[in-house]
Amino acid sequence: MIADSKHLITDTYTSLGLIVGLILVKINNFLWLDGTIKNEKHSISA
């Protein structure tokens, strides 16, 4: 049960980080951040 809750919290933080990163890319046109987010997403799911 505790492991499931920690996994859920980790997924929540990851999702929030992706959303914030995508908003920053859209608003500020930080194109370098887009590549960083994509690489981070792949390394997390691997």
N, C-alpha and C positions, 0 to 999 in steps of 0.2 A: 504494500500500500504506500509506504513512504517513497519507495523507488519510483512508483508511478507518479506521485505528486511532484517529485524532483524533475522527472522527465517532462511533465506538463509545463512546469515553470520554465525550464530550459527552452522548450519549443515556443512558449509565449515570448520570451525575451528575443529569441531569434527572429520571430515574425515581426515583432515591433521594430527591431533594428533594420530589417529589410524595408519595412514601410517608411520609416524615417529616412533611410538612405534614398529610396526612390523619390520621396517628396523633395529632398535636397537636390537630387539630379534634375527634377522637373523645374523647380523654382530657380535654382542658381546656375543651372546648366553645367554642373560639375560632372563632365563626361568621364573623368578619370575615376570618379567614385562609382560609376556604373560598372566598370570592369572589376573593381574591387569587390563590390557586392556580389557579382556573379561568381567570382572565384571563391569567395567565402561560403556562398550557398553550396557549391559543389563540394568543398572540403568538409562541410558539416554533414552532408548527407552520405558521404563515402564511408 
